[in-house]
């Protein structure tokens, strides 16, 4: 395989950076013999020091794929013909322009270039024990940050202040590259991925956040909420209704279970909610959950169209949700598939916190 500067390269090389600078892309050659990381001269010392690859090589020219250097690496790996896999297919992203892929096709001949997506997801979808441990730690850091941040909210703060506090708390807790989304207040609850605004928080507002952080390149991803002044009876009842649906989904997680069966059961319950709903968040998203790992969201999709069968070591999110005029009700759990069933890693109280 020839990987180009994304999470697959991070996963296989141990190199912690996802560099979006197309002037100096990274390349990783993977063969039966070994791994070779090819970087621009300006990135050599970081790659040599921070990756787990012994063979790190350089190129000098900016903004183009270093064909001559890559051809030599392939020869050293004994690859002068045959098929070279690249990140071309299902939920893959290349770190170089399409025109550069076309140039590689021409100049690396008689080697042919094909899609490595199926192999890459086969490698990533079941987590190694150390990656499970990393996600468990990331979830613990995120849970602690929710407890501190939500209870620290006060009327008169801005949404953006709460978002920044949540991100800073995760970072100070040891979580790398924290991310947070927030929404609050009547008229805003359909905006699930809110970036944080200047809006002043007021009594009666439900404050909902979704967020996570990374440990060793592995992510957490779950949301929790609070209400300034305490939840109304409507908010209390809807939060419990969504919790019951989420618990149904989690209870079905076990080895050998098709994810489409979980999605169908959860969707049926979401569709049966009798209270007025402004948007069925998990329905319009096309899935009631997703895989978690090197990417915050990755296969499998917990969708009625996904054919994946759960296996021990997979980590998925279960996240039914609806928006109403009085709140966003979306309780996400990160769940490890074990040999006997499952373990919930997102150990944070799901009840609406009273501010």
C-alpha positions in Angstrom: 0.0 0.0 0.0 0.9 3.7 -0.5 -0.8 5.9 2.1 -0.9 9.7 1.9 -0.9 11.7 5.0 -4.2 10.9 6.8 -5.4 8.8 9.7 -4.4 5.5 8.1 -0.8 6.7 7.9 -1.0 7.8 11.5 -2.5 4.4 12.5 0.2 2.3 10.8 3.2 4.6 11.4 2.5 5.9 14.9 3.2 9.4 13.5 0.9 11.8 15.4 0.3 14.5 12.9 -2.4 14.9 10.3 -0.8 17.6 8.1 -3.2 19.3 5.7 -0.4 21.2 4.1 -0.4 19.9 0.5 3.0 21.5 -0.2 4.7 18.8 2.0 2.6 15.6 2.0 3.6 12.5 3.9 3.8 9.1 2.3 3.9 5.6 3.9 4.9 2.5 1.9 3.6 -0.7 3.5 4.7 -4.1 2.2 5.3 -7.6 3.6 8.9 -6.6 4.2 8.6 -3.4 6.2 7.3 0.2 6.4 9.0 3.2 4.9 7.9 6.8 5.7 8.7 9.4 3.1 8.5 13.0 4.2 9.7 16.4 3.0 13.1 17.5 4.4 11.3 20.1 6.5 9.4 17.3 8.4 12.3 14.8 8.7 13.2 15.4 12.3 9.6 15.2 13.6 9.0 12.0 11.6 12.2 10.3 12.8 11.6 11.3 16.4 7.9 10.8 16.7 7.0 7.9 14.4 7.5 4.2 15.1 9.0 3.6 11.6 12.7 2.8 11.4 13.1 3.7 7.7 12.4 7.4 7.2 13.4 9.0 4.0 13.2 12.5 2.5 12.3 14.4 -0.6 12.9 18.1 -1.4 10.5 19.4 -4.1 7.4 21.1 -2.9 3.7 20.5 -4.0 4.2 17.4 -6.1 4.4 13.7 -5.3 8.1 12.6 -5.2 7.8 10.0 -7.8 11.5 9.2 -8.1 11.9 8.7 -4.4 8.8 6.6 -4.1 9.9 4.4 -7.1 13.2 3.7 -5.3 11.4 2.8 -2.0 9.1 0.4 -3.9 12.1 -1.2 -5.6 13.8 -1.6 -2.2 10.6 -3.3 -1.0 10.8 -5.6 -4.0 7.8 -4.0 -5.6 8.5 -3.5 -9.3 5.2 -4.8 -10.7 1.8 -5.9 -9.3 -0.9 -3.9 -7.5 -0.3 -1.0 -5.2 -3.2 -0.1 -2.9 -4.2 3.5 -2.2 -6.9 5.3 -0.3 -9.4 5.5 -3.2 -12.7 4.0 -2.0 -15.1 3.8 0.8 -14.7 6.7 3.3 -11.1 7.3 2.3 -9.4 10.6 1.8 -6.2 11.2 -0.1 -3.6 13.7 1.1 -2.5 14.6 -2.4 -4.4 16.1 -5.4 -6.1 13.8 -7.8 -3.8 14.9 -10.6 -0.9 13.6 -8.6 -2.5 10.2 -8.3 -2.9 10.2 -12.1 0.8 11.0 -12.4 1.7 8.2 -10.1 -0.4 5.8 -12.2 1.5 6.7 -15.3 5.0 7.0 -13.9 5.0 3.9 -11.6 3.9 1.5 -14.4 3.9 -1.4 -14.8 2.8 -1.3 -11.1 -1.0 -0.7 -11.1 -2.9 1.3 -8.5 -6.1 0.0 -6.9 -8.3 0.6 -3.9 -7.1 -0.4 -0.4 -10.2 0.7 1.5 -11.5 -2.8 2.3 -8.2 -3.9 3.7 -7.7 -0.6 5.7 -11.1 -0.9 7.4 -10.4 -4.6 8.1 -7.3 -3.5 10.0 -9.0 -0.7 11.9 -12.5 -1.8 12.7 -11.5 -4.1 15.5 -9.4 -2.3 18.1 -6.3 -3.7 19.7 -6.2 -3.8 23.5 -4.0 -0.7 23.8 -6.4 1.2 21.5 -9.3 0.1 23.6 -7.4 1.4 26.7 -6.8 4.7 24.9 -10.4 5.2 24.1 -11.5 4.3 27.6 -9.1 7.0 29.0 -10.4 9.5 26.4 -13.9 8.8 27.6 -13.0 9.2 31.2 -11.3 12.6 30.5 -14.4 13.7 28.6 -16.8 12.6 31.3 -14.8 14.5 34.0 -14.8 17.6 31.7 -18.6 17.4 31.4 -19.0 17.2 35.2 -16.8 20.2 35.8 -18.1 22.3 32.9 -21.8 21.8 33.1 -21.9 22.4 36.8 -19.8 25.5 36.4 -22.3 27.2 34.0 -24.0 30.3 35.3 -26.7 32.6 33.7 -25.1 35.5 31.9 -22.3 33.5 30.4 -22.0 33.2 26.6 -22.3 29.9 24.8 -18.8 30.3 23.5 -17.4 30.7 27.1 -18.9 27.3 28.0 -17.5 25.7 24.8 -14.0 27.0 25.5 -14.2 25.9 29.1 -15.1 22.4 28.1 -12.3 22.1 25.6 -9.7 23.5 28.0 -10.8 21.1 30.7 -10.3 18.2 28.4 -6.9 19.5 27.4 -5.8 20.0 30.9 -7.0 16.5 31.8 -4.6 15.1 29.2 -6.9 14.8 26.2 -5.3 15.8 22.9 -7.0 18.1 20.2 -10.3 18.4 22.1 -13.4 19.3 20.0 -16.8 20.6 21.3 -20.1 21.5 19.7 -22.8 23.3 21.7 -26.4 24.5 21.3 -28.8 26.3 23.7 -32.1 28.2 23.9 -35.5 28.0 22.2 -35.3 28.2 18.5 -31.7 26.7 18.4 -32.2 23.1 19.3 -32.2 21.8 15.7 -28.6 23.2 15.3 -26.9 20.1 16.6 -23.4 21.0 15.6 -23.4 24.5 16.9 -19.9 26.2 16.9 -20.6 28.4 19.9 -22.0 31.9 19.7 -22.1 35.1 21.6 -25.6 34.2 22.9 -26.1 34.9 26.6 -27.4 31.9 28.6 -30.7 32.5 30.4 -32.9 30.7 33.0 -34.8 27.9 31.3 -32.2 27.3 28.6 -31.1 23.7 28.0 -27.4 23.7 27.3 -26.4 20.6 25.2 -22.8 19.7 24.2 -21.2 17.1 22.2 -17.5 16.6 22.4 -14.4 14.4 22.8 -10.6 14.2 22.8 -7.9 11.9 21.7 -5.4 9.7 23.5 -2.8 8.0 21.3 -4.7 9.0 18.2 -8.0 7.3 19.5 -11.1 9.4 20.1 -14.0 9.7 22.4 -17.3 11.2 21.3 -20.4 11.7 23.4 -22.8 14.4 24.6 -24.4 15.5 27.8 -26.8 18.4 28.8 -27.9 20.7 31.6 -30.8 23.2 32.2 -30.4 26.5 33.9 -32.9 26.5 36.7 -33.5 22.8 36.4 -35.5 20.7 33.8 -39.2 21.3 33.2 -41.5 18.2 33.4 -41.4 18.1 29.6 -37.7 18.2 29.5 -37.5 15.6 32.2 -39.9 13.2 30.5 -38.2 13.5 27.0 -34.7 13.0 28.4 -35.9 9.8 30.1 -37.7 8.6 26.9 -34.5 9.0 24.9 -32.5 7.3 27.6 -34.8 4.3 27.4 -34.4 4.1 23.6 -30.6 4.4 23.9 -30.6 1.7 26.6 -32.5 -0.6 24.2 -29.8 -0.1 21.6 -26.9 -0.7 24.0 -28.6 -3.8 25.3 -28.5 -5.3 21.8 -24.7 -4.8 21.4 -23.0 -8.2 21.4 -20.8 -10.3 19.1 -22.6 -11.7 16.1 -25.4 -9.0 16.1 -26.0 -7.2 12.8 -25.8 -3.4 13.3 -28.9 -3.0 11.0 -31.0 -4.9 13.7 -29.9 -2.3 16.3 -30.7 0.5 14.0 -34.1 -0.8 13.1 -35.1 -1.3 16.7 -33.9 2.2 17.7 -35.5 3.9 14.7 -38.8 2.2 15.5 -38.8 3.6 19.0 -37.7 7.1 17.9 -40.5 7.2 15.3 -43.0 6.2 18.0 -42.3 9.3 20.1 -45.7 11.0 20.6 -44.5 14.5 21.7 -44.0 17.2 19.1 -40.6 16.9 17.5 -39.0 19.7 15.4 -36.4 17.3 13.9 -35.7 13.6 14.4 -32.0 14.1 14.8 -30.9 10.4 14.5 -33.4 9.7 11.7 -32.3 12.6 9.4 -28.6 11.7 10.1 -29.3 8.3 8.4 -27.9 6.4 11.4 -28.3 5.9 15.1 -24.6 5.6 15.7 -21.2 4.9 14.2 -17.8 3.4 14.8 -15.1 5.3 16.8 -11.4 5.0 16.6 -8.7 6.9 14.7 -11.6 9.1 13.4 -14.3 10.5 15.6 -16.8 8.8 13.3 -15.9 5.8 11.1 -17.4 2.5 10.0 -19.5 0.7 10.9 -22.6 2.9 10.6 -25.4 1.8 12.9 -27.8 2.0 10.0 -30.4 -0.2 8.5 -28.3 -0.3 5.3 -25.0 -1.3 6.9 -24.2 -5.1 6.7 -21.6 -5.2 9.4 -21.8 -7.9 12.1 -20.5 -6.9 15.5 -17.3 -8.6 16.8 -15.3 -8.3 20.0 -13.0 -5.3 20.0 -15.3 -3.0 17.9 -16.2 0.3 19.5 -19.4 2.0 18.4 -21.6 4.9 19.5 -25.3 4.5 20.1 -27.0 7.9 19.8 -30.8 8.2 19.3 -31.9 11.8 19.4 -34.7 14.3 18.7 -35.0 18.1 18.9 -38.1 19.8 20.2 -39.1 23.4 20.9 -37.8 23.0 24.5 -34.6 21.1 24.1 -32.2 18.8 22.3 -32.5 15.2 23.6 -29.6 13.2 22.4 -27.7 10.9 24.8 -24.7 9.3 23.1 -22.9 6.3 24.6 -19.5 4.9 23.4 -19.8 1.1 23.7 -17.1 -1.6 23.5 -18.2 -5.0 22.1 -16.8 -7.7 24.4 -16.7 -11.4 24.0 -19.8 -11.8 26.2 -21.7 -8.6 25.4 -20.6 -5.0 25.8 -19.1 -2.4 28.1 -20.2 1.3 28.1 -17.1 3.4 28.1 -18.8 6.8 28.3 -19.3 6.7 32.1 -20.9 10.1 32.6 -24.4 10.7 34.2 -27.0 11.0 31.5 -29.6 12.9 33.6 -30.1 16.6 32.9 -27.9 18.5 35.3 -29.6 21.4 37.2 -27.6 24.6 37.0 
